[in-house]
Each structure stands twice: as C-alpha cells, then as structure tokens.
Amino acid sequence: MNKSSFSANDQVSFIWHLLHLYFIKGSLDEVMSIVSSIYEQQFEFTSEFEGLLLKLWETSDMKFLIEVAKQAASQRLLDIDKHIFITACLVENGEMSVNDAAFLLKCDAGKNNANLDGRVKRVIDVAWLIIEDAEDGVMSPDEDNMLADALKDVLTLYRGN
C-alpha cells in the first residue's frame, strides 16, 4: 500500500493503521510511507500525536512510534480489543511492565463483552483479578504469570500465531 492509496477517517484510524503496520505486518517502509502523509489527511491531530508523528517522519526512529502506541494505550484511544493487543505488544517488546499494563487493562467492556474474542475476555478478567489482589495487598501483577500469559495469548488475535 502506498500513501496515495491510503486514507483515514480520523486520527484514531490513522494511528491504528500505523500500529497495525508496525506490530502486525512488521513493515517499517509502509509505516514511513503512511506517516509522511500526515498533512494530506483531512483531519486534525492532537498536538501530542502530531508532534510524535512529525518526529517519526523526520528521524525514522521507531521509538517515536512506540511513544505513539504508549499514548494511544494510556488514553484508551482504540477499541478494547485493539487496546489490549497494543498493550500486549508493548509488554512483549519490553516497553511496558506487566504492572503498568495491568492498570491500563482495567476496563469494563459492559454490553460489548459478549462480542469479544475469548482471549480478550480472559485478559479483561485476569487484569480485574490481579488489580483486586494488588489493591488488597495480596500480590502485585508481576508476581504471577497469569496476566503475562493472557497477554501473550491475545497477540495471536491479530498475528494468527
């Protein structure tokens, strides 16, 4: 896909597309091609995301895309399944601790829970249990492999491993 054939509806879909290219397809060339189209888009980026994307474009340093992923996760920018997937990628790559991930994964999927993949539901359930244990002083999230294992399993949702 080249940048002339790419169009996003909004900042969120643009960011998801970049993260998808990087974390799922592993295509750095496509990431750079798409990020160079930032000003061709017909929508406004927040100053935070615009700054990170411009730094990525100027330097081709993927650390700025990692920062975009971290910001997307901390702001809960993406749909729940994508949010969990990106958080799992950040943990897998050592860019986020299991402790930090646990608190980012605390969510209430509510009525949408029935439509979620079982791997995503498991992460939600495990994160809830682990946060409860941490708040009760029983143990911290990184003292058990349960969340790390659930996050590894959710990576297969998009990667198909």
Summary of the structure (lengths in Angstrom):
residues: 161
radius of gyration: 16.4
end to end distance: 23.5
largest distance: 53.4
contacts: 468
relative contact order: 0.11
helix: 71%
strand: 0%
